[in-house]
């Protein structure tokens, strides 16, 4: 196997499984797709995965039982649970068994991809690379919270830098407001939403010298960093 991050997907729904696998592979991941819990467990034992995505309602071995088997000997591999169940008891059960995250169906594929990327950054076993992003004529230096354009430098606050980094990771993709707030601010409420709008205005001001970059507001949904570079 190559150096692509390896994902174990266990989903018995043929259509949904195909869509998830296709999107993950399009995003550069290597995916092993199992269609029941038992084969998922067998694959987990034979391959070293970077992250797992388990449905809860599975034939032969349900997702919670599969998660328990995994956690009996592996406490580090992140596991995201997919389920149509949204009852508080089911969510708490998943976390008690060792799930790292919980995504309720129907879900937005971009959100799942972003959650996976967050866990993979946290658990990379190689020496971390410098967090530097090219954005049009700008360079975002996350180690020093600097936005650079040629010889010009703009110092950023930590939250400004984290917000711009999130957009850099999701160029030309709509990122939901609630996800931004939970990721950067730690919670989602009305007043933090107003704070987010202020931060967006600041970033637009910083990026204004490059006309190829635009932060677009998708009303009621979120924001998209649009760039052709």
Rosetta constraint file for C-alpha pairs under 8 A:
AtomPair CA 4 CA 28 HARMONIC 6.87 0.50
AtomPair CA 4 CA 29 HARMONIC 5.62 0.50
AtomPair CA 4 CA 30 HARMONIC 5.89 0.50
AtomPair CA 5 CA 28 HARMONIC 7.96 0.50
AtomPair CA 5 CA 29 HARMONIC 5.36 0.50
AtomPair CA 5 CA 30 HARMONIC 6.04 0.50
AtomPair CA 5 CA 49 HARMONIC 7.59 0.50
AtomPair CA 5 CA 50 HARMONIC 5.95 0.50
AtomPair CA 6 CA 29 HARMONIC 6.15 0.50
AtomPair CA 6 CA 30 HARMONIC 4.78 0.50
AtomPair CA 6 CA 31 HARMONIC 5.88 0.50
AtomPair CA 6 CA 32 HARMONIC 7.64 0.50
AtomPair CA 6 CA 48 HARMONIC 7.68 0.50
AtomPair CA 6 CA 49 HARMONIC 5.02 0.50
AtomPair CA 6 CA 50 HARMONIC 5.29 0.50
AtomPair CA 6 CA 51 HARMONIC 6.86 0.50
AtomPair CA 7 CA 29 HARMONIC 7.00 0.50
AtomPair CA 7 CA 30 HARMONIC 6.16 0.50
AtomPair CA 7 CA 31 HARMONIC 4.89 0.50
AtomPair CA 7 CA 32 HARMONIC 6.32 0.50
AtomPair CA 7 CA 49 HARMONIC 5.72 0.50
AtomPair CA 7 CA 50 HARMONIC 6.02 0.50
AtomPair CA 7 CA 51 HARMONIC 5.15 0.50
AtomPair CA 7 CA 52 HARMONIC 5.53 0.50
AtomPair CA 7 CA 53 HARMONIC 7.33 0.50
AtomPair CA 8 CA 31 HARMONIC 6.02 0.50
AtomPair CA 8 CA 32 HARMONIC 5.07 0.50
AtomPair CA 8 CA 33 HARMONIC 6.21 0.50
AtomPair CA 8 CA 34 HARMONIC 7.57 0.50
AtomPair CA 8 CA 40 HARMONIC 7.56 0.50
AtomPair CA 8 CA 43 HARMONIC 7.87 0.50
AtomPair CA 8 CA 44 HARMONIC 7.25 0.50
AtomPair CA 8 CA 49 HARMONIC 6.47 0.50
AtomPair CA 8 CA 51 HARMONIC 6.59 0.50
AtomPair CA 8 CA 52 HARMONIC 4.66 0.50
AtomPair CA 8 CA 53 HARMONIC 6.14 0.50
AtomPair CA 9 CA 17 HARMONIC 7.84 0.50
AtomPair CA 9 CA 21 HARMONIC 7.56 0.50
AtomPair CA 9 CA 31 HARMONIC 6.81 0.50
AtomPair CA 9 CA 32 HARMONIC 6.07 0.50
AtomPair CA 9 CA 33 HARMONIC 4.79 0.50
AtomPair CA 9 CA 34 HARMONIC 6.18 0.50
AtomPair CA 9 CA 40 HARMONIC 7.82 0.50
AtomPair CA 9 CA 52 HARMONIC 6.03 0.50
AtomPair CA 9 CA 53 HARMONIC 4.84 0.50
AtomPair CA 9 CA 54 HARMONIC 6.07 0.50
AtomPair CA 10 CA 17 HARMONIC 7.96 0.50
AtomPair CA 10 CA 33 HARMONIC 5.84 0.50
AtomPair CA 10 CA 34 HARMONIC 4.70 0.50
AtomPair CA 10 CA 35 HARMONIC 5.67 0.50
AtomPair CA 10 CA 36 HARMONIC 6.47 0.50
AtomPair CA 10 CA 37 HARMONIC 6.76 0.50
AtomPair CA 10 CA 40 HARMONIC 5.88 0.50
AtomPair CA 10 CA 52 HARMONIC 7.96 0.50
AtomPair CA 10 CA 53 HARMONIC 6.26 0.50
AtomPair CA 10 CA 54 HARMONIC 4.85 0.50
AtomPair CA 10 CA 55 HARMONIC 6.08 0.50
AtomPair CA 11 CA 16 HARMONIC 7.67 0.50
AtomPair CA 11 CA 17 HARMONIC 5.55 0.50
AtomPair CA 11 CA 33 HARMONIC 7.37 0.50
AtomPair CA 11 CA 34 HARMONIC 6.46 0.50
AtomPair CA 11 CA 35 HARMONIC 5.15 0.50
AtomPair CA 11 CA 36 HARMONIC 6.75 0.50
AtomPair CA 11 CA 54 HARMONIC 6.47 0.50
AtomPair CA 11 CA 55 HARMONIC 5.31 0.50
AtomPair CA 11 CA 58 HARMONIC 7.04 0.50
AtomPair CA 12 CA 17 HARMONIC 6.89 0.50
AtomPair CA 12 CA 34 HARMONIC 7.52 0.50
AtomPair CA 12 CA 35 HARMONIC 4.27 0.50
AtomPair CA 12 CA 36 HARMONIC 5.81 0.50
AtomPair CA 12 CA 55 HARMONIC 7.76 0.50
AtomPair CA 12 CA 58 HARMONIC 6.14 0.50
AtomPair CA 12 CA 59 HARMONIC 7.43 0.50
AtomPair CA 13 CA 17 HARMONIC 5.71 0.50
AtomPair CA 13 CA 35 HARMONIC 7.51 0.50
AtomPair CA 14 CA 18 HARMONIC 6.07 0.50
AtomPair CA 14 CA 35 HARMONIC 7.95 0.50
AtomPair CA 15 CA 19 HARMONIC 6.33 0.50
AtomPair CA 16 CA 20 HARMONIC 6.14 0.50
AtomPair CA 17 CA 21 HARMONIC 6.02 0.50
AtomPair CA 17 CA 33 HARMONIC 7.53 0.50
AtomPair CA 18 CA 22 HARMONIC 5.95 0.50
AtomPair CA 19 CA 23 HARMONIC 6.15 0.50
AtomPair CA 20 CA 24 HARMONIC 6.11 0.50
AtomPair CA 20 CA 109 HARMONIC 7.57 0.50
AtomPair CA 21 CA 25 HARMONIC 6.12 0.50
AtomPair CA 21 CA 31 HARMONIC 6.42 0.50
AtomPair CA 21 CA 33 HARMONIC 7.19 0.50
AtomPair CA 22 CA 26 HARMONIC 6.09 0.50
AtomPair CA 23 CA 27 HARMONIC 6.24 0.50
AtomPair CA 23 CA 109 HARMONIC 7.81 0.50
AtomPair CA 24 CA 28 HARMONIC 6.61 0.50
AtomPair CA 24 CA 29 HARMONIC 5.55 0.50
AtomPair CA 24 CA 30 HARMONIC 7.55 0.50
AtomPair CA 24 CA 31 HARMONIC 7.16 0.50
AtomPair CA 24 CA 113 HARMONIC 7.29 0.50
AtomPair CA 25 CA 29 HARMONIC 4.86 0.50
AtomPair CA 25 CA 30 HARMONIC 6.02 0.50
AtomPair CA 25 CA 31 HARMONIC 6.71 0.50
AtomPair CA 32 CA 43 HARMONIC 7.95 0.50
AtomPair CA 33 CA 40 HARMONIC 7.89 0.50
AtomPair CA 34 CA 39 HARMONIC 5.93 0.50
AtomPair CA 34 CA 40 HARMONIC 5.12 0.50
AtomPair CA 34 CA 43 HARMONIC 7.78 0.50
AtomPair CA 35 CA 39 HARMONIC 7.19 0.50
AtomPair CA 35 CA 40 HARMONIC 7.32 0.50
AtomPair CA 35 CA 58 HARMONIC 7.77 0.50
AtomPair CA 36 CA 40 HARMONIC 6.20 0.50
AtomPair CA 36 CA 58 HARMONIC 5.50 0.50
AtomPair CA 36 CA 59 HARMONIC 5.18 0.50
AtomPair CA 36 CA 60 HARMONIC 6.14 0.50
AtomPair CA 36 CA 61 HARMONIC 6.76 0.50
AtomPair CA 36 CA 62 HARMONIC 7.96 0.50
AtomPair CA 37 CA 41 HARMONIC 6.15 0.50
AtomPair CA 37 CA 58 HARMONIC 5.84 0.50
AtomPair CA 37 CA 59 HARMONIC 6.31 0.50
AtomPair CA 37 CA 60 HARMONIC 5.85 0.50
AtomPair CA 37 CA 61 HARMONIC 4.33 0.50
AtomPair CA 37 CA 62 HARMONIC 5.80 0.50
AtomPair CA 37 CA 63 HARMONIC 6.43 0.50
AtomPair CA 37 CA 66 HARMONIC 6.04 0.50
AtomPair CA 38 CA 42 HARMONIC 6.36 0.50
AtomPair CA 38 CA 60 HARMONIC 5.84 0.50
AtomPair CA 38 CA 61 HARMONIC 5.49 0.50
AtomPair CA 38 CA 66 HARMONIC 7.66 0.50
AtomPair CA 39 CA 43 HARMONIC 6.11 0.50
AtomPair CA 40 CA 44 HARMONIC 6.11 0.50
AtomPair CA 40 CA 66 HARMONIC 7.73 0.50
AtomPair CA 41 CA 45 HARMONIC 6.37 0.50
AtomPair CA 41 CA 66 HARMONIC 6.42 0.50
AtomPair CA 41 CA 69 HARMONIC 7.60 0.50
AtomPair CA 41 CA 70 HARMONIC 7.56 0.50
AtomPair CA 42 CA 46 HARMONIC 6.52 0.50
AtomPair CA 43 CA 47 HARMONIC 6.13 0.50
AtomPair CA 44 CA 48 HARMONIC 7.01 0.50
AtomPair CA 44 CA 49 HARMONIC 7.19 0.50
AtomPair CA 44 CA 70 HARMONIC 7.82 0.50
AtomPair CA 49 CA 77 HARMONIC 7.32 0.50
AtomPair CA 50 CA 77 HARMONIC 6.21 0.50
AtomPair CA 50 CA 78 HARMONIC 7.35 0.50
AtomPair CA 50 CA 120 HARMONIC 7.04 0.50
AtomPair CA 50 CA 123 HARMONIC 7.96 0.50
AtomPair CA 51 CA 77 HARMONIC 5.65 0.50
AtomPair CA 51 CA 78 HARMONIC 4.99 0.50
AtomPair CA 51 CA 79 HARMONIC 6.00 0.50
AtomPair CA 51 CA 80 HARMONIC 7.95 0.50
AtomPair CA 51 CA 116 HARMONIC 7.62 0.50
AtomPair CA 51 CA 119 HARMONIC 7.82 0.50
AtomPair CA 51 CA 120 HARMONIC 7.25 0.50
AtomPair CA 52 CA 77 HARMONIC 7.29 0.50
AtomPair CA 52 CA 78 HARMONIC 6.26 0.50
AtomPair CA 52 CA 79 HARMONIC 4.69 0.50
AtomPair CA 52 CA 80 HARMONIC 6.24 0.50
AtomPair CA 53 CA 79 HARMONIC 5.78 0.50
AtomPair CA 53 CA 80 HARMONIC 4.82 0.50
AtomPair CA 53 CA 81 HARMONIC 5.85 0.50
AtomPair CA 53 CA 82 HARMONIC 6.99 0.50
AtomPair CA 54 CA 63 HARMONIC 5.94 0.50
AtomPair CA 54 CA 67 HARMONIC 7.98 0.50
AtomPair CA 54 CA 79 HARMONIC 7.18 0.50
AtomPair CA 54 CA 80 HARMONIC 6.30 0.50
AtomPair CA 54 CA 81 HARMONIC 4.91 0.50
AtomPair CA 54 CA 82 HARMONIC 5.86 0.50
AtomPair CA 55 CA 63 HARMONIC 5.65 0.50
AtomPair CA 55 CA 81 HARMONIC 5.70 0.50
AtomPair CA 55 CA 82 HARMONIC 4.48 0.50
AtomPair CA 55 CA 83 HARMONIC 5.63 0.50
AtomPair CA 56 CA 62 HARMONIC 5.81 0.50
AtomPair CA 56 CA 63 HARMONIC 3.97 0.50
AtomPair CA 56 CA 64 HARMONIC 6.18 0.50
AtomPair CA 56 CA 81 HARMONIC 6.67 0.50
AtomPair CA 56 CA 82 HARMONIC 6.30 0.50
AtomPair CA 56 CA 83 HARMONIC 5.49 0.50
AtomPair CA 57 CA 62 HARMONIC 5.51 0.50
AtomPair CA 57 CA 63 HARMONIC 6.15 0.50
AtomPair CA 57 CA 83 HARMONIC 7.19 0.50
AtomPair CA 58 CA 62 HARMONIC 4.57 0.50
AtomPair CA 58 CA 63 HARMONIC 6.09 0.50
AtomPair CA 61 CA 65 HARMONIC 6.26 0.50
AtomPair CA 61 CA 66 HARMONIC 6.37 0.50
AtomPair CA 62 CA 66 HARMONIC 6.23 0.50
AtomPair CA 63 CA 67 HARMONIC 6.01 0.50
AtomPair CA 63 CA 81 HARMONIC 7.76 0.50
AtomPair CA 64 CA 68 HARMONIC 6.21 0.50
AtomPair CA 64 CA 94 HARMONIC 6.64 0.50
AtomPair CA 64 CA 97 HARMONIC 6.96 0.50
AtomPair CA 65 CA 69 HARMONIC 6.30 0.50
AtomPair CA 66 CA 70 HARMONIC 6.28 0.50
AtomPair CA 67 CA 71 HARMONIC 6.13 0.50
AtomPair CA 67 CA 79 HARMONIC 7.84 0.50
AtomPair CA 67 CA 97 HARMONIC 6.63 0.50
AtomPair CA 67 CA 98 HARMONIC 7.04 0.50
AtomPair CA 67 CA 99 HARMONIC 7.28 0.50
AtomPair CA 68 CA 72 HARMONIC 6.07 0.50
AtomPair CA 68 CA 97 HARMONIC 5.85 0.50
AtomPair CA 68 CA 98 HARMONIC 7.36 0.50
AtomPair CA 69 CA 73 HARMONIC 7.44 0.50
AtomPair CA 70 CA 74 HARMONIC 5.74 0.50
AtomPair CA 70 CA 75 HARMONIC 7.89 0.50
AtomPair CA 71 CA 75 HARMONIC 5.43 0.50
AtomPair CA 71 CA 97 HARMONIC 7.62 0.50
AtomPair CA 71 CA 98 HARMONIC 6.59 0.50
AtomPair CA 75 CA 98 HARMONIC 7.95 0.50
AtomPair CA 78 CA 99 HARMONIC 7.42 0.50
AtomPair CA 78 CA 100 HARMONIC 5.89 0.50
AtomPair CA 78 CA 119 HARMONIC 6.80 0.50
AtomPair CA 79 CA 98 HARMONIC 7.89 0.50
AtomPair CA 79 CA 99 HARMONIC 5.35 0.50
AtomPair CA 79 CA 100 HARMONIC 5.39 0.50
AtomPair CA 79 CA 101 HARMONIC 6.77 0.50
AtomPair CA 80 CA 99 HARMONIC 6.18 0.50
AtomPair CA 80 CA 100 HARMONIC 5.83 0.50
AtomPair CA 80 CA 101 HARMONIC 4.74 0.50
AtomPair CA 80 CA 102 HARMONIC 5.64 0.50
AtomPair CA 80 CA 103 HARMONIC 7.20 0.50
AtomPair CA 81 CA 94 HARMONIC 7.51 0.50
AtomPair CA 81 CA 99 HARMONIC 6.73 0.50
AtomPair CA 81 CA 101 HARMONIC 6.31 0.50
AtomPair CA 81 CA 102 HARMONIC 4.81 0.50
AtomPair CA 81 CA 103 HARMONIC 6.12 0.50
AtomPair CA 82 CA 102 HARMONIC 6.24 0.50
AtomPair CA 82 CA 103 HARMONIC 5.08 0.50
AtomPair CA 82 CA 104 HARMONIC 5.87 0.50
AtomPair CA 82 CA 105 HARMONIC 6.76 0.50
AtomPair CA 83 CA 102 HARMONIC 7.84 0.50
AtomPair CA 83 CA 103 HARMONIC 6.66 0.50
AtomPair CA 83 CA 104 HARMONIC 5.12 0.50
AtomPair CA 83 CA 105 HARMONIC 5.62 0.50
AtomPair CA 84 CA 104 HARMONIC 5.45 0.50
AtomPair CA 84 CA 105 HARMONIC 4.69 0.50
AtomPair CA 84 CA 106 HARMONIC 7.15 0.50
AtomPair CA 85 CA 90 HARMONIC 6.68 0.50
AtomPair CA 85 CA 91 HARMONIC 7.98 0.50
AtomPair CA 85 CA 104 HARMONIC 6.74 0.50
AtomPair CA 85 CA 105 HARMONIC 7.81 0.50
AtomPair CA 86 CA 90 HARMONIC 6.75 0.50
AtomPair CA 86 CA 91 HARMONIC 6.73 0.50
AtomPair CA 86 CA 104 HARMONIC 6.33 0.50
AtomPair CA 87 CA 91 HARMONIC 6.51 0.50
AtomPair CA 88 CA 92 HARMONIC 6.12 0.50
AtomPair CA 89 CA 93 HARMONIC 6.03 0.50
AtomPair CA 90 CA 94 HARMONIC 6.25 0.50
AtomPair CA 91 CA 95 HARMONIC 6.51 0.50
AtomPair CA 91 CA 102 HARMONIC 7.03 0.50
AtomPair CA 92 CA 96 HARMONIC 6.10 0.50
AtomPair CA 93 CA 97 HARMONIC 6.22 0.50
AtomPair CA 94 CA 98 HARMONIC 6.50 0.50
AtomPair CA 94 CA 99 HARMONIC 5.40 0.50
AtomPair CA 94 CA 102 HARMONIC 7.71 0.50
AtomPair CA 95 CA 99 HARMONIC 4.69 0.50
AtomPair CA 95 CA 100 HARMONIC 6.71 0.50
AtomPair CA 95 CA 101 HARMONIC 7.63 0.50
AtomPair CA 103 CA 107 HARMONIC 6.89 0.50
AtomPair CA 103 CA 112 HARMONIC 7.57 0.50
AtomPair CA 107 CA 111 HARMONIC 7.49 0.50
AtomPair CA 107 CA 112 HARMONIC 7.56 0.50
AtomPair CA 108 CA 112 HARMONIC 6.63 0.50
AtomPair CA 109 CA 113 HARMONIC 6.22 0.50
AtomPair CA 110 CA 114 HARMONIC 6.11 0.50
AtomPair CA 110 CA 173 HARMONIC 7.95 0.50
AtomPair CA 110 CA 175 HARMONIC 7.88 0.50
AtomPair CA 111 CA 115 HARMONIC 6.14 0.50
AtomPair CA 111 CA 175 HARMONIC 7.87 0.50
AtomPair CA 111 CA 179 HARMONIC 7.94 0.50
AtomPair CA 112 CA 116 HARMONIC 6.20 0.50
AtomPair CA 113 CA 117 HARMONIC 6.23 0.50
AtomPair CA 114 CA 118 HARMONIC 6.23 0.50
AtomPair CA 115 CA 119 HARMONIC 6.49 0.50
AtomPair CA 116 CA 120 HARMONIC 6.21 0.50
AtomPair CA 117 CA 121 HARMONIC 6.19 0.50
AtomPair CA 118 CA 122 HARMONIC 6.49 0.50
AtomPair CA 119 CA 123 HARMONIC 6.29 0.50
AtomPair CA 120 CA 124 HARMONIC 5.90 0.50
AtomPair CA 124 CA 128 HARMONIC 7.33 0.50
AtomPair CA 130 CA 142 HARMONIC 7.80 0.50
AtomPair CA 130 CA 143 HARMONIC 6.96 0.50
AtomPair CA 131 CA 141 HARMONIC 6.35 0.50
AtomPair CA 131 CA 142 HARMONIC 5.23 0.50
AtomPair CA 131 CA 143 HARMONIC 6.30 0.50
AtomPair CA 132 CA 139 HARMONIC 6.85 0.50
AtomPair CA 132 CA 140 HARMONIC 5.55 0.50
AtomPair CA 132 CA 141 HARMONIC 4.76 0.50
AtomPair CA 132 CA 142 HARMONIC 6.04 0.50
AtomPair CA 132 CA 143 HARMONIC 7.79 0.50
AtomPair CA 133 CA 139 HARMONIC 5.63 0.50
AtomPair CA 133 CA 140 HARMONIC 5.02 0.50
AtomPair CA 133 CA 141 HARMONIC 6.78 0.50
AtomPair CA 133 CA 165 HARMONIC 7.65 0.50
AtomPair CA 133 CA 168 HARMONIC 6.89 0.50
AtomPair CA 134 CA 138 HARMONIC 6.00 0.50
AtomPair CA 134 CA 139 HARMONIC 4.64 0.50
AtomPair CA 134 CA 140 HARMONIC 6.42 0.50
AtomPair CA 135 CA 139 HARMONIC 5.92 0.50
AtomPair CA 135 CA 140 HARMONIC 7.33 0.50
AtomPair CA 135 CA 168 HARMONIC 7.11 0.50
AtomPair CA 135 CA 213 HARMONIC 7.95 0.50
AtomPair CA 135 CA 227 HARMONIC 7.85 0.50
AtomPair CA 135 CA 229 HARMONIC 6.90 0.50
AtomPair CA 136 CA 210 HARMONIC 7.01 0.50
AtomPair CA 136 CA 212 HARMONIC 6.74 0.50
AtomPair CA 136 CA 213 HARMONIC 6.71 0.50
AtomPair CA 136 CA 227 HARMONIC 6.99 0.50
AtomPair CA 136 CA 228 HARMONIC 7.67 0.50
AtomPair CA 136 CA 229 HARMONIC 5.13 0.50
AtomPair CA 137 CA 149 HARMONIC 6.07 0.50
AtomPair CA 137 CA 150 HARMONIC 7.86 0.50
AtomPair CA 137 CA 210 HARMONIC 6.59 0.50
AtomPair CA 138 CA 147 HARMONIC 6.62 0.50
AtomPair CA 138 CA 148 HARMONIC 5.46 0.50
AtomPair CA 138 CA 149 HARMONIC 4.70 0.50
AtomPair CA 138 CA 150 HARMONIC 7.66 0.50
AtomPair CA 139 CA 147 HARMONIC 5.81 0.50
AtomPair CA 139 CA 148 HARMONIC 5.07 0.50
AtomPair CA 139 CA 149 HARMONIC 6.49 0.50
AtomPair CA 140 CA 145 HARMONIC 7.41 0.50
AtomPair CA 140 CA 146 HARMONIC 5.97 0.50
AtomPair CA 140 CA 147 HARMONIC 4.68 0.50
AtomPair CA 140 CA 148 HARMONIC 6.38 0.50
AtomPair CA 140 CA 161 HARMONIC 7.96 0.50
AtomPair CA 140 CA 165 HARMONIC 7.64 0.50
AtomPair CA 141 CA 145 HARMONIC 5.67 0.50
AtomPair CA 141 CA 146 HARMONIC 5.10 0.50
AtomPair CA 141 CA 147 HARMONIC 6.30 0.50
AtomPair CA 141 CA 148 HARMONIC 7.65 0.50
AtomPair CA 142 CA 146 HARMONIC 6.70 0.50
AtomPair CA 142 CA 161 HARMONIC 6.66 0.50
AtomPair CA 142 CA 162 HARMONIC 7.94 0.50
AtomPair CA 142 CA 165 HARMONIC 7.68 0.50
AtomPair CA 145 CA 155 HARMONIC 6.13 0.50
AtomPair CA 145 CA 156 HARMONIC 5.27 0.50
AtomPair CA 145 CA 157 HARMONIC 6.82 0.50
AtomPair CA 145 CA 158 HARMONIC 6.62 0.50
AtomPair CA 145 CA 161 HARMONIC 5.81 0.50
AtomPair CA 146 CA 153 HARMONIC 6.41 0.50
AtomPair CA 146 CA 154 HARMONIC 5.67 0.50
AtomPair CA 146 CA 155 HARMONIC 4.80 0.50
AtomPair CA 146 CA 156 HARMONIC 5.79 0.50
AtomPair CA 146 CA 161 HARMONIC 7.75 0.50
AtomPair CA 147 CA 153 HARMONIC 5.72 0.50
AtomPair CA 147 CA 154 HARMONIC 5.01 0.50
AtomPair CA 147 CA 155 HARMONIC 6.45 0.50
AtomPair CA 147 CA 156 HARMONIC 7.08 0.50
AtomPair CA 148 CA 152 HARMONIC 5.71 0.50
AtomPair CA 148 CA 153 HARMONIC 4.50 0.50
AtomPair CA 148 CA 154 HARMONIC 6.30 0.50
AtomPair CA 149 CA 153 HARMONIC 6.43 0.50
AtomPair CA 154 CA 206 HARMONIC 7.58 0.50
AtomPair CA 156 CA 160 HARMONIC 5.77 0.50
AtomPair CA 156 CA 161 HARMONIC 5.77 0.50
AtomPair CA 157 CA 161 HARMONIC 6.16 0.50
AtomPair CA 158 CA 162 HARMONIC 6.14 0.50
AtomPair CA 159 CA 163 HARMONIC 6.04 0.50
AtomPair CA 159 CA 184 HARMONIC 6.92 0.50
AtomPair CA 160 CA 164 HARMONIC 6.20 0.50
AtomPair CA 160 CA 199 HARMONIC 6.59 0.50
AtomPair CA 160 CA 203 HARMONIC 7.34 0.50
AtomPair CA 161 CA 165 HARMONIC 6.01 0.50
AtomPair CA 162 CA 166 HARMONIC 6.18 0.50
AtomPair CA 162 CA 184 HARMONIC 6.89 0.50
AtomPair CA 163 CA 167 HARMONIC 6.49 0.50
AtomPair CA 163 CA 180 HARMONIC 7.72 0.50
AtomPair CA 163 CA 184 HARMONIC 6.76 0.50
AtomPair CA 164 CA 168 HARMONIC 6.15 0.50
AtomPair CA 164 CA 203 HARMONIC 7.42 0.50
AtomPair CA 165 CA 169 HARMONIC 6.22 0.50
AtomPair CA 166 CA 170 HARMONIC 6.44 0.50
AtomPair CA 167 CA 171 HARMONIC 5.84 0.50
AtomPair CA 167 CA 175 HARMONIC 7.80 0.50
AtomPair CA 167 CA 224 HARMONIC 7.31 0.50
AtomPair CA 167 CA 225 HARMONIC 5.83 0.50
AtomPair CA 168 CA 225 HARMONIC 7.42 0.50
AtomPair CA 170 CA 174 HARMONIC 7.73 0.50
AtomPair CA 170 CA 175 HARMONIC 7.40 0.50
AtomPair CA 170 CA 224 HARMONIC 8.00 0.50
AtomPair CA 170 CA 225 HARMONIC 7.49 0.50
AtomPair CA 171 CA 224 HARMONIC 7.10 0.50
AtomPair CA 171 CA 225 HARMONIC 5.37 0.50
AtomPair CA 171 CA 226 HARMONIC 6.29 0.50
AtomPair CA 171 CA 227 HARMONIC 7.10 0.50
AtomPair CA 172 CA 224 HARMONIC 5.81 0.50
AtomPair CA 172 CA 225 HARMONIC 5.41 0.50
AtomPair CA 172 CA 226 HARMONIC 4.71 0.50
AtomPair CA 172 CA 227 HARMONIC 6.63 0.50
AtomPair CA 173 CA 224 HARMONIC 5.39 0.50
AtomPair CA 173 CA 225 HARMONIC 6.93 0.50
AtomPair CA 173 CA 226 HARMONIC 7.76 0.50
AtomPair CA 174 CA 218 HARMONIC 7.63 0.50
AtomPair CA 174 CA 221 HARMONIC 7.98 0.50
AtomPair CA 174 CA 222 HARMONIC 6.20 0.50
AtomPair CA 174 CA 223 HARMONIC 5.34 0.50
AtomPair CA 174 CA 224 HARMONIC 4.38 0.50
AtomPair CA 174 CA 225 HARMONIC 7.63 0.50
AtomPair CA 175 CA 179 HARMONIC 7.12 0.50
AtomPair CA 175 CA 180 HARMONIC 7.06 0.50
AtomPair CA 175 CA 221 HARMONIC 7.88 0.50
AtomPair CA 175 CA 222 HARMONIC 5.44 0.50
AtomPair CA 175 CA 223 HARMONIC 5.47 0.50
AtomPair CA 175 CA 224 HARMONIC 6.16 0.50
AtomPair CA 176 CA 180 HARMONIC 6.39 0.50
AtomPair CA 176 CA 221 HARMONIC 5.47 0.50
AtomPair CA 176 CA 222 HARMONIC 4.17 0.50
AtomPair CA 176 CA 223 HARMONIC 6.65 0.50
AtomPair CA 177 CA 181 HARMONIC 6.21 0.50
AtomPair CA 177 CA 193 HARMONIC 7.70 0.50
AtomPair CA 177 CA 221 HARMONIC 6.21 0.50
AtomPair CA 177 CA 222 HARMONIC 4.45 0.50
AtomPair CA 177 CA 223 HARMONIC 7.08 0.50
AtomPair CA 178 CA 182 HARMONIC 6.14 0.50
AtomPair CA 178 CA 188 HARMONIC 5.76 0.50
AtomPair CA 178 CA 222 HARMONIC 7.90 0.50
AtomPair CA 179 CA 183 HARMONIC 5.91 0.50
AtomPair CA 180 CA 184 HARMONIC 5.84 0.50
AtomPair CA 180 CA 185 HARMONIC 7.62 0.50
AtomPair CA 181 CA 185 HARMONIC 5.02 0.50
AtomPair CA 181 CA 186 HARMONIC 6.33 0.50
AtomPair CA 181 CA 187 HARMONIC 5.78 0.50
AtomPair CA 181 CA 188 HARMONIC 5.24 0.50
AtomPair CA 181 CA 192 HARMONIC 7.16 0.50
AtomPair CA 181 CA 193 HARMONIC 7.17 0.50
AtomPair CA 181 CA 196 HARMONIC 7.44 0.50
AtomPair CA 182 CA 186 HARMONIC 4.32 0.50
AtomPair CA 182 CA 187 HARMONIC 4.33 0.50
AtomPair CA 182 CA 188 HARMONIC 5.58 0.50
AtomPair CA 183 CA 187 HARMONIC 7.64 0.50
AtomPair CA 185 CA 192 HARMONIC 7.55 0.50
AtomPair CA 188 CA 192 HARMONIC 6.71 0.50
AtomPair CA 188 CA 193 HARMONIC 7.28 0.50
AtomPair CA 189 CA 193 HARMONIC 6.23 0.50
AtomPair CA 190 CA 194 HARMONIC 6.63 0.50
AtomPair CA 191 CA 195 HARMONIC 6.50 0.50
AtomPair CA 192 CA 196 HARMONIC 6.17 0.50
AtomPair CA 193 CA 197 HARMONIC 6.47 0.50
AtomPair CA 194 CA 198 HARMONIC 6.58 0.50
AtomPair CA 195 CA 199 HARMONIC 6.44 0.50
AtomPair CA 196 CA 200 HARMONIC 6.18 0.50
AtomPair CA 197 CA 201 HARMONIC 6.32 0.50
AtomPair CA 198 CA 202 HARMONIC 6.43 0.50
AtomPair CA 199 CA 203 HARMONIC 6.29 0.50
AtomPair CA 200 CA 204 HARMONIC 6.19 0.50
AtomPair CA 200 CA 215 HARMONIC 7.72 0.50
AtomPair CA 201 CA 205 HARMONIC 6.32 0.50
AtomPair CA 202 CA 206 HARMONIC 6.34 0.50
AtomPair CA 203 CA 207 HARMONIC 6.12 0.50
AtomPair CA 204 CA 208 HARMONIC 5.87 0.50
AtomPair CA 204 CA 214 HARMONIC 7.22 0.50
AtomPair CA 204 CA 215 HARMONIC 6.62 0.50
AtomPair CA 207 CA 213 HARMONIC 6.87 0.50
AtomPair CA 207 CA 214 HARMONIC 7.83 0.50
AtomPair CA 208 CA 213 HARMONIC 7.62 0.50
AtomPair CA 212 CA 226 HARMONIC 7.92 0.50
AtomPair CA 212 CA 227 HARMONIC 5.57 0.50
AtomPair CA 212 CA 228 HARMONIC 6.43 0.50
AtomPair CA 212 CA 229 HARMONIC 7.48 0.50
AtomPair CA 213 CA 225 HARMONIC 7.15 0.50
AtomPair CA 213 CA 226 HARMONIC 5.78 0.50
AtomPair CA 213 CA 227 HARMONIC 4.72 0.50
AtomPair CA 213 CA 228 HARMONIC 7.60 0.50
AtomPair CA 214 CA 225 HARMONIC 5.86 0.50
AtomPair CA 214 CA 226 HARMONIC 5.13 0.50
AtomPair CA 214 CA 227 HARMONIC 6.59 0.50
AtomPair CA 215 CA 223 HARMONIC 6.57 0.50
AtomPair CA 215 CA 224 HARMONIC 5.59 0.50
AtomPair CA 215 CA 225 HARMONIC 4.49 0.50
AtomPair CA 215 CA 226 HARMONIC 6.05 0.50
AtomPair CA 216 CA 223 HARMONIC 5.52 0.50
AtomPair CA 216 CA 224 HARMONIC 5.12 0.50
AtomPair CA 216 CA 225 HARMONIC 6.34 0.50
AtomPair CA 216 CA 226 HARMONIC 6.94 0.50
AtomPair CA 217 CA 222 HARMONIC 6.22 0.50
AtomPair CA 217 CA 223 HARMONIC 4.70 0.50
AtomPair CA 217 CA 224 HARMONIC 6.69 0.50
AtomPair CA 218 CA 222 HARMONIC 5.22 0.50
AtomPair CA 218 CA 223 HARMONIC 5.57 0.50
AtomPair CA 218 CA 224 HARMONIC 7.43 0.50
